[in-house]
Amino acid sequence: MMYHEGSRRLQEQFETTGRADRLEQLKTRAVFTDDDKAFIETRIMFLLASADAQGRPTCSYKGGLQGFVRVVAPDKLVFPDYEGNGMFLSMGNISVNPNVGLLFIDFEKPRRLRVDGTAVVSRDDPLVEQTLGTRLIVRVKPRAIFPNCPRNVPNLQFLTAPV
């Protein structure tokens, strides 16, 4: 599910094929657990990777209040695309190539969760009317959900600005 010829070639060179296979077998799933849902829905940001029809990638920061990303079914998450710089790089990419990668990070208790899947962007989704500040809703069907090693996540603390 996760590895292709390039991955396998490097795994063989560095003798990590067995470890990679064990991680895939033990940690990778296609549906969200209750723990995944709780983790995702408490994040205030994630990174979104997408690529255009020619495979040229981009990575975007997506942020909002806790709960702006929601797991709405065991095999579906949704998030709003808030108005930004008007370039529509990620949303344009998804409209021609639905393959995406999402990386959720907890910097305070180092943890990462990856979600690879396919996305659909819609301006007619019923959630558009229910979500202040958005013109588009993105729905993602996961292909692979798995924890990512937190070893190199810096331990940061978020500060709240005084009101």
Rosetta blueprint (number, residue, H / E / L):
1 M L
2 M L
3 Y L
4 H L
5 E H
6 G H
7 S H
8 R H
9 R H
10 L H
11 Q H
12 E H
13 Q H
14 F L
15 E L
16 T L
17 T H
18 G H
19 R H
20 A H
21 D H
22 R H
23 L H
24 E H
25 Q H
26 L H
27 K H
28 T L
29 R E
30 A L
31 V L
32 F L
33 T L
34 D H
35 D H
36 D H
37 K H
38 A H
39 F H
40 I H
41 E H
42 T L
43 R L
44 I L
45 M E
46 F E
47 L E
48 L E
49 A E
50 S E
51 A E
52 D L
53 A L
54 Q L
55 G L
56 R L
57 P E
58 T E
59 C E
60 S E
61 Y E
62 K E
63 G E
64 G L
65 L L
66 Q L
67 G L
68 F L
69 V L
70 R E
71 V E
72 V E
73 A E
74 P L
75 D L
76 K E
77 L E
78 V E
79 F E
80 P E
81 D E
82 Y E
83 E L
84 G L
85 N L
86 G L
87 M L
88 F L
89 L H
90 S H
91 M H
92 G H
93 N H
94 I H
95 S H
96 V H
97 N L
98 P L
99 N E
100 V E
101 G E
102 L E
103 L E
104 F E
105 I E
106 D E
107 F L
108 E L
109 K L
110 P L
111 R E
112 R E
113 L E
114 R E
115 V E
116 D E
117 G E
118 T E
119 A E
120 V E
121 V E
122 S E
123 R L
124 D L
125 D L
126 P H
127 L H
128 V H
129 E H
130 Q H
131 T L
132 L L
133 G L
134 T E
135 R E
136 L E
137 I E
138 V E
139 R E
140 V E
141 K E
142 P E
143 R E
144 A E
145 I E
146 F E
147 P E
148 N E
149 C L
150 P L
151 R L
152 N L
153 V L
154 P L
155 N L
156 L L
157 Q L
158 F L
159 L L
160 T L
161 A L
162 P L
163 V L
